[in-house]
Amino acid sequence: MTLLNAPQDTWLKVIALEGGRNLRARLTQYGLFEGDSVRVVRAAPLRGPLMIEVNGREIALGRRVADKIVVEAKDATGADRPTQ
């Protein structure tokens, strides 16, 4: 699944940052890397941006960018759990 269709207030693991070199560079400048734990704090209405938490910081991402971030769910213990 991508960050765009991930549930709110659930911790997820970033599996891949898809997109071009410029997008990947911008996401890493924000401090978002493959393997990080993230959660969707809120999704603005009317196709507005997503507010995510990563490494103790909140970052606003546009929906097109969020759709390029592949994530998987973590279970209650924080361990990785594959999604289907």
Biotite code that builds the C-alpha atoms (Angstrom):
import biotite.structure as struc

atoms = struc.array([
    struc.Atom([0.000, 0.000, 0.000], chain_id="A", res_id=1, res_name="MET", atom_name="CA", element="C"),
    struc.Atom([1.090, 3.592, -0.325], chain_id="A", res_id=2, res_name="THR", atom_name="CA", element="C"),
    struc.Atom([1.045, 6.305, 2.293], chain_id="A", res_id=3, res_name="LEU", atom_name="CA", element="C"),
    struc.Atom([-1.867, 7.910, 0.445], chain_id="A", res_id=4, res_name="LEU", atom_name="CA", element="C"),
    struc.Atom([-4.243, 5.040, 1.258], chain_id="A", res_id=5, res_name="ASN", atom_name="CA", element="C"),
    struc.Atom([-2.772, 4.134, 4.662], chain_id="A", res_id=6, res_name="ALA", atom_name="CA", element="C"),
    struc.Atom([-4.966, 4.387, 7.770], chain_id="A", res_id=7, res_name="PRO", atom_name="CA", element="C"),
    struc.Atom([-4.523, 7.341, 10.105], chain_id="A", res_id=8, res_name="GLN", atom_name="CA", element="C"),
    struc.Atom([-2.829, 6.978, 13.504], chain_id="A", res_id=9, res_name="ASP", atom_name="CA", element="C"),
    struc.Atom([-1.193, 3.663, 12.605], chain_id="A", res_id=10, res_name="THR", atom_name="CA", element="C"),
    struc.Atom([2.571, 3.212, 12.605], chain_id="A", res_id=11, res_name="TRP", atom_name="CA", element="C"),
    struc.Atom([3.914, 1.970, 9.277], chain_id="A", res_id=12, res_name="LEU", atom_name="CA", element="C"),
    struc.Atom([7.311, 1.074, 7.870], chain_id="A", res_id=13, res_name="LYS", atom_name="CA", element="C"),
    struc.Atom([8.552, 2.781, 4.705], chain_id="A", res_id=14, res_name="VAL", atom_name="CA", element="C"),
    struc.Atom([9.413, 0.050, 2.202], chain_id="A", res_id=15, res_name="ILE", atom_name="CA", element="C"),
    struc.Atom([10.253, 2.114, -0.873], chain_id="A", res_id=16, res_name="ALA", atom_name="CA", element="C"),
    struc.Atom([10.431, 5.677, -2.114], chain_id="A", res_id=17, res_name="LEU", atom_name="CA", element="C"),
    struc.Atom([9.242, 5.522, -5.702], chain_id="A", res_id=18, res_name="GLU", atom_name="CA", element="C"),
    struc.Atom([9.578, 8.293, -8.210], chain_id="A", res_id=19, res_name="GLY", atom_name="CA", element="C"),
    struc.Atom([12.463, 10.080, -9.783], chain_id="A", res_id=20, res_name="GLY", atom_name="CA", element="C"),
    struc.Atom([15.800, 11.096, -8.378], chain_id="A", res_id=21, res_name="ARG", atom_name="CA", element="C"),
    struc.Atom([14.575, 14.610, -7.520], chain_id="A", res_id=22, res_name="ASN", atom_name="CA", element="C"),
    struc.Atom([11.628, 13.337, -5.503], chain_id="A", res_id=23, res_name="LEU", atom_name="CA", element="C"),
    struc.Atom([13.793, 10.861, -3.596], chain_id="A", res_id=24, res_name="ARG", atom_name="CA", element="C"),
    struc.Atom([16.313, 13.622, -2.856], chain_id="A", res_id=25, res_name="ALA", atom_name="CA", element="C"),
    struc.Atom([13.575, 15.928, -1.570], chain_id="A", res_id=26, res_name="ARG", atom_name="CA", element="C"),
    struc.Atom([12.116, 13.226, 0.680], chain_id="A", res_id=27, res_name="LEU", atom_name="CA", element="C"),
    struc.Atom([15.527, 12.427, 2.155], chain_id="A", res_id=28, res_name="THR", atom_name="CA", element="C"),
    struc.Atom([16.053, 16.156, 2.795], chain_id="A", res_id=29, res_name="GLN", atom_name="CA", element="C"),
    struc.Atom([12.831, 16.029, 4.818], chain_id="A", res_id=30, res_name="TYR", atom_name="CA", element="C"),
    struc.Atom([14.408, 13.179, 6.791], chain_id="A", res_id=31, res_name="GLY", atom_name="CA", element="C"),
    struc.Atom([12.298, 10.399, 5.270], chain_id="A", res_id=32, res_name="LEU", atom_name="CA", element="C"),
    struc.Atom([14.234, 7.239, 4.400], chain_id="A", res_id=33, res_name="PHE", atom_name="CA", element="C"),
    struc.Atom([13.410, 3.648, 3.501], chain_id="A", res_id=34, res_name="GLU", atom_name="CA", element="C"),
    struc.Atom([13.073, 1.653, 6.724], chain_id="A", res_id=35, res_name="GLY", atom_name="CA", element="C"),
    struc.Atom([11.728, 4.583, 8.772], chain_id="A", res_id=36, res_name="ASP", atom_name="CA", element="C"),
    struc.Atom([8.582, 4.343, 10.864], chain_id="A", res_id=37, res_name="SER", atom_name="CA", element="C"),
    struc.Atom([5.879, 6.833, 9.885], chain_id="A", res_id=38, res_name="VAL", atom_name="CA", element="C"),
    struc.Atom([2.268, 7.520, 10.715], chain_id="A", res_id=39, res_name="ARG", atom_name="CA", element="C"),
    struc.Atom([-0.409, 9.601, 9.038], chain_id="A", res_id=40, res_name="VAL", atom_name="CA", element="C"),
    struc.Atom([-1.427, 12.219, 11.590], chain_id="A", res_id=41, res_name="VAL", atom_name="CA", element="C"),
    struc.Atom([-4.253, 13.655, 9.483], chain_id="A", res_id=42, res_name="ARG", atom_name="CA", element="C"),
    struc.Atom([-5.419, 14.031, 5.930], chain_id="A", res_id=43, res_name="ALA", atom_name="CA", element="C"),
    struc.Atom([-6.737, 17.447, 4.945], chain_id="A", res_id=44, res_name="ALA", atom_name="CA", element="C"),
    struc.Atom([-10.182, 17.418, 3.359], chain_id="A", res_id=45, res_name="PRO", atom_name="CA", element="C"),
    struc.Atom([-10.856, 18.165, -0.290], chain_id="A", res_id=46, res_name="LEU", atom_name="CA", element="C"),
    struc.Atom([-7.717, 16.470, -1.569], chain_id="A", res_id=47, res_name="ARG", atom_name="CA", element="C"),
    struc.Atom([-5.448, 18.543, 0.633], chain_id="A", res_id=48, res_name="GLY", atom_name="CA", element="C"),
    struc.Atom([-2.057, 17.401, 1.929], chain_id="A", res_id=49, res_name="PRO", atom_name="CA", element="C"),
    struc.Atom([-1.309, 14.625, 4.402], chain_id="A", res_id=50, res_name="LEU", atom_name="CA", element="C"),
    struc.Atom([0.400, 15.458, 7.672], chain_id="A", res_id=51, res_name="MET", atom_name="CA", element="C"),
    struc.Atom([2.769, 12.653, 8.650], chain_id="A", res_id=52, res_name="ILE", atom_name="CA", element="C"),
    struc.Atom([5.035, 12.056, 11.624], chain_id="A", res_id=53, res_name="GLU", atom_name="CA", element="C"),
    struc.Atom([8.532, 10.709, 11.040], chain_id="A", res_id=54, res_name="VAL", atom_name="CA", element="C"),
    struc.Atom([11.458, 10.745, 13.470], chain_id="A", res_id=55, res_name="ASN", atom_name="CA", element="C"),
    struc.Atom([9.556, 12.974, 15.904], chain_id="A", res_id=56, res_name="GLY", atom_name="CA", element="C"),
    struc.Atom([8.745, 15.632, 13.301], chain_id="A", res_id=57, res_name="ARG", atom_name="CA", element="C"),
    struc.Atom([5.569, 16.411, 11.402], chain_id="A", res_id=58, res_name="GLU", atom_name="CA", element="C"),
    struc.Atom([5.830, 16.890, 7.651], chain_id="A", res_id=59, res_name="ILE", atom_name="CA", element="C"),
    struc.Atom([3.126, 17.924, 5.176], chain_id="A", res_id=60, res_name="ALA", atom_name="CA", element="C"),
    struc.Atom([3.121, 15.942, 1.939], chain_id="A", res_id=61, res_name="LEU", atom_name="CA", element="C"),
    struc.Atom([1.025, 16.439, -1.158], chain_id="A", res_id=62, res_name="GLY", atom_name="CA", element="C"),
    struc.Atom([-1.158, 13.517, -2.152], chain_id="A", res_id=63, res_name="ARG", atom_name="CA", element="C"),
    struc.Atom([0.803, 12.812, -5.329], chain_id="A", res_id=64, res_name="ARG", atom_name="CA", element="C"),
    struc.Atom([4.010, 12.585, -3.293], chain_id="A", res_id=65, res_name="VAL", atom_name="CA", element="C"),
    struc.Atom([2.341, 10.401, -0.636], chain_id="A", res_id=66, res_name="ALA", atom_name="CA", element="C"),
    struc.Atom([1.254, 8.032, -3.403], chain_id="A", res_id=67, res_name="ASP", atom_name="CA", element="C"),
    struc.Atom([4.950, 7.412, -4.213], chain_id="A", res_id=68, res_name="LYS", atom_name="CA", element="C"),
    struc.Atom([5.809, 6.197, -0.690], chain_id="A", res_id=69, res_name="ILE", atom_name="CA", element="C"),
    struc.Atom([5.262, 2.448, -0.280], chain_id="A", res_id=70, res_name="VAL", atom_name="CA", element="C"),
    struc.Atom([4.594, 1.328, 3.298], chain_id="A", res_id=71, res_name="VAL", atom_name="CA", element="C"),
    struc.Atom([3.662, -1.788, 5.238], chain_id="A", res_id=72, res_name="GLU", atom_name="CA", element="C"),
    struc.Atom([1.834, -2.154, 8.534], chain_id="A", res_id=73, res_name="ALA", atom_name="CA", element="C"),
    struc.Atom([3.522, -2.849, 11.852], chain_id="A", res_id=74, res_name="LYS", atom_name="CA", element="C"),
    struc.Atom([1.862, -4.988, 14.518], chain_id="A", res_id=75, res_name="ASP", atom_name="CA", element="C"),
    struc.Atom([1.150, -3.817, 18.085], chain_id="A", res_id=76, res_name="ALA", atom_name="CA", element="C"),
    struc.Atom([4.682, -4.725, 19.216], chain_id="A", res_id=77, res_name="THR", atom_name="CA", element="C"),
    struc.Atom([6.210, -2.531, 16.518], chain_id="A", res_id=78, res_name="GLY", atom_name="CA", element="C"),
    struc.Atom([7.462, -5.491, 14.493], chain_id="A", res_id=79, res_name="ALA", atom_name="CA", element="C"),
    struc.Atom([7.044, -5.433, 10.740], chain_id="A", res_id=80, res_name="ASP", atom_name="CA", element="C"),
    struc.Atom([4.003, -7.193, 9.383], chain_id="A", res_id=81, res_name="ARG", atom_name="CA", element="C"),
    struc.Atom([3.596, -7.790, 5.641], chain_id="A", res_id=82, res_name="PRO", atom_name="CA", element="C"),
    struc.Atom([0.465, -6.377, 4.046], chain_id="A", res_id=83, res_name="THR", atom_name="CA", element="C"),
    struc.Atom([-1.511, -7.999, 1.284], chain_id="A", res_id=84, res_name="GLN", atom_name="CA", element="C"),
])
